[in-house]
Amino acid sequence: MTPKVHIATERLHLREWKAEDRAPFAALNRDPRVMEFFPRALEPPESDALANRIQASIAARGFGLYAAETRDTGAFIGFIGLAEVTFPAAFTPATEVGWRLARDAWGRGYATEGARAVIDHAFGALGFGALVSFTTEWNARSRRVMEKIGMTYDPSADFRHPQLPPDHKLAPHVLYRISREDWLRTPRPD
């Protein structure tokens, strides 16, 4: 059975997850470079449990962190999509634009292309009013993507991630935002 494609871009399908995604997802979640800005890499059972939670969220809400595959080869490269922020913070409740891609997919603009399409879908078809994205303050790659997709850094909203010890090196986080009004003002290609 072919999984439902929620969003198609020039080079990507953002779709439902399938069983064959589990092994490459576990591999990227074990990669220390991919997981550099997370507390630790995930073991395969933890990766499978995360995939299960993502699938359940899509089933319950109709949107979520979609499996990302390249249109030309059909290769699974990670996820791009939307996730409810589940921890308490000054900016919650909120929905996050997020991505995690395998290292061999880096540097090709996939995160930017997919996240832009997700934002268009969120503000267009889904009717969201605002979205956020966040990362540890020294994750320059993700911060560049956030800027490329039209999000604005809000330094007054910097925070320490509540799911990490306050003195953990990854605890300091930066917050980026985009509102529906900002999105409507942003020129988009026809």
C-alpha positions as CSV (number, residue, x, y, z in Angstrom):
1,M,0.0,0.0,0.0
2,T,1.4,3.4,-0.9
3,P,1.5,5.8,2.0
4,K,-0.5,9.0,1.8
5,V,1.5,12.0,0.7
6,H,0.5,15.1,2.7
7,I,2.8,17.6,1.0
8,A,4.7,17.4,-2.3
9,T,7.5,19.8,-3.2
10,E,9.7,19.9,-6.2
11,R,12.0,17.3,-4.8
12,L,10.3,15.8,-1.7
13,H,7.3,13.9,-0.6
14,L,6.2,14.5,3.0
15,R,4.1,11.4,3.7
16,E,2.8,8.9,6.2
17,W,5.3,6.6,7.8
18,K,5.8,3.0,6.6
19,A,7.5,0.0,8.1
20,E,10.5,0.3,5.8
21,D,11.3,3.7,7.3
22,R,12.3,2.2,10.7
23,A,15.8,1.0,9.9
24,P,17.0,4.2,8.2
25,F,15.3,6.2,10.9
26,A,17.1,4.2,13.6
27,A,20.4,4.7,11.7
28,L,20.0,8.5,11.6
29,N,19.0,8.6,15.3
30,R,22.2,6.7,16.2
31,D,24.4,9.0,14.2
32,P,26.3,11.2,16.6
33,R,26.5,14.1,14.1
34,V,22.7,14.1,13.5
35,M,22.1,13.9,17.2
36,E,24.8,16.5,18.2
37,F,22.3,18.9,19.5
38,F,20.2,16.4,21.4
39,P,21.1,14.9,24.8
40,R,22.1,11.6,23.3
41,A,21.7,9.3,20.3
42,L,18.7,6.9,20.4
43,E,18.9,3.1,20.5
44,P,16.7,1.3,17.9
45,P,13.9,0.5,20.3
46,E,13.8,4.2,21.3
47,S,13.8,5.2,17.7
48,D,10.9,2.9,17.0
49,A,9.0,4.2,19.9
50,L,9.5,7.8,18.6
51,A,8.3,6.7,15.2
52,N,5.2,5.2,16.8
53,R,4.5,8.4,18.7
54,I,4.9,10.4,15.5
55,Q,2.5,8.1,13.6
56,A,-0.1,8.3,16.4
57,S,0.1,12.1,16.3
58,I,-0.5,12.2,12.6
59,A,-3.4,9.8,12.9
60,A,-5.0,11.8,15.7
61,R,-4.4,15.3,14.3
62,G,-4.2,14.8,10.6
63,F,-0.7,16.5,10.6
64,G,2.6,15.9,12.2
65,L,6.2,15.1,11.6
66,Y,5.9,13.6,8.1
67,A,8.3,11.0,6.8
68,A,10.4,12.8,4.1
69,E,11.5,11.0,1.0
70,T,13.2,12.2,-2.2
71,R,10.8,12.2,-5.2
72,D,13.5,11.0,-7.6
73,T,14.6,7.9,-5.7
74,G,11.9,7.4,-3.0
75,A,14.7,7.3,-0.4
76,F,13.7,8.0,3.2
77,I,15.8,10.9,4.5
78,G,14.2,11.7,7.8
79,F,11.2,13.8,8.9
80,I,9.9,17.4,8.4
81,G,6.6,18.6,9.8
82,L,4.7,20.0,12.7
83,A,4.8,19.0,16.4
84,E,2.9,20.2,19.4
85,V,5.3,21.6,22.0
86,T,4.7,19.4,25.0
87,F,6.8,21.1,27.7
88,P,5.8,24.2,29.6
89,A,7.4,27.5,28.5
90,A,6.5,31.1,28.2
91,F,5.6,30.6,24.5
92,T,3.4,27.6,25.0
93,P,0.9,26.3,23.9
94,A,2.6,26.3,20.5
95,T,3.2,24.2,17.4
96,E,6.7,23.7,16.2
97,V,8.1,23.4,12.7
98,G,10.7,20.7,13.0
99,W,13.0,18.5,10.9
100,R,15.7,15.8,11.4
101,L,17.5,14.6,8.3
102,A,20.1,11.9,7.7
103,R,23.6,13.3,7.3
104,D,23.8,12.3,3.6
105,A,20.8,14.6,3.0
106,W,22.5,17.6,4.5
107,G,23.6,20.6,2.4
108,R,21.0,20.0,-0.4
109,G,18.3,22.4,0.8
110,Y,15.9,19.7,1.7
111,A,15.1,21.0,5.2
112,T,14.5,24.5,3.9
113,E,12.3,23.2,1.0
114,G,10.3,20.9,3.1
115,A,9.9,23.3,6.1
116,R,8.7,26.1,3.7
117,A,6.1,23.8,2.3
118,V,5.0,22.7,5.8
119,I,4.6,26.4,6.8
120,D,2.5,27.1,3.7
121,H,0.3,24.1,4.5
122,A,0.0,25.1,8.2
123,F,-1.1,28.6,7.4
124,G,-3.1,27.7,4.3
125,A,-4.9,24.4,4.6
126,L,-4.7,24.0,8.3
127,G,-5.4,27.6,9.4
128,F,-2.7,28.0,12.0
129,G,-2.2,31.5,13.4
130,A,1.5,31.2,14.4
131,L,4.4,28.7,14.5
132,V,7.6,28.4,16.4
133,S,10.9,26.7,16.0
134,F,13.7,26.4,18.5
135,T,17.1,24.8,19.0
136,T,20.1,25.1,21.3
137,E,21.7,28.5,20.9
138,W,24.8,27.2,19.0
139,N,23.1,25.0,16.4
140,A,24.0,27.3,13.5
141,R,22.8,24.9,10.8
142,S,19.2,24.8,12.1
143,R,19.2,28.5,12.9
144,R,20.1,29.2,9.2
145,V,17.2,27.1,8.1
146,M,14.8,28.9,10.5
147,E,15.9,32.2,8.9
148,K,15.6,30.9,5.4
149,I,12.1,29.8,5.9
150,G,11.0,33.3,7.1
151,M,11.1,32.9,10.8
152,T,12.3,35.7,13.1
153,Y,14.6,35.2,16.0
154,D,13.0,36.5,19.3
155,P,15.9,37.1,21.7
156,S,13.5,38.1,24.5
157,A,12.2,34.5,24.4
158,D,15.5,32.7,24.8
159,F,14.9,29.9,27.4
160,R,16.5,27.0,29.1
161,H,14.9,23.8,27.9
162,P,13.0,22.4,30.9
163,Q,13.6,18.8,29.9
164,L,17.4,19.3,30.5
165,P,19.3,20.0,33.7
166,P,19.7,23.8,33.9
167,D,23.5,23.5,33.7
168,H,23.5,21.1,30.7
169,K,25.5,22.5,27.8
170,L,22.4,22.1,25.5
171,A,19.9,23.7,27.9
172,P,20.2,27.3,26.5
173,H,17.7,27.5,23.6
174,V,16.7,30.2,21.1
175,L,13.2,30.7,19.8
176,Y,12.2,31.7,16.3
177,R,8.6,32.6,15.3
178,I,6.4,33.2,12.3
179,S,2.8,34.4,12.3
180,R,0.2,34.0,9.6
181,E,0.4,37.7,9.0
182,D,4.1,37.6,8.5
183,W,3.7,34.6,6.1
184,L,1.0,36.5,4.1
185,R,3.5,39.4,3.7
186,T,6.3,37.1,2.5
187,P,6.6,37.0,-1.3
188,R,6.3,33.4,-2.7
189,P,7.2,32.2,-6.1
190,D,4.1,31.5,-8.3
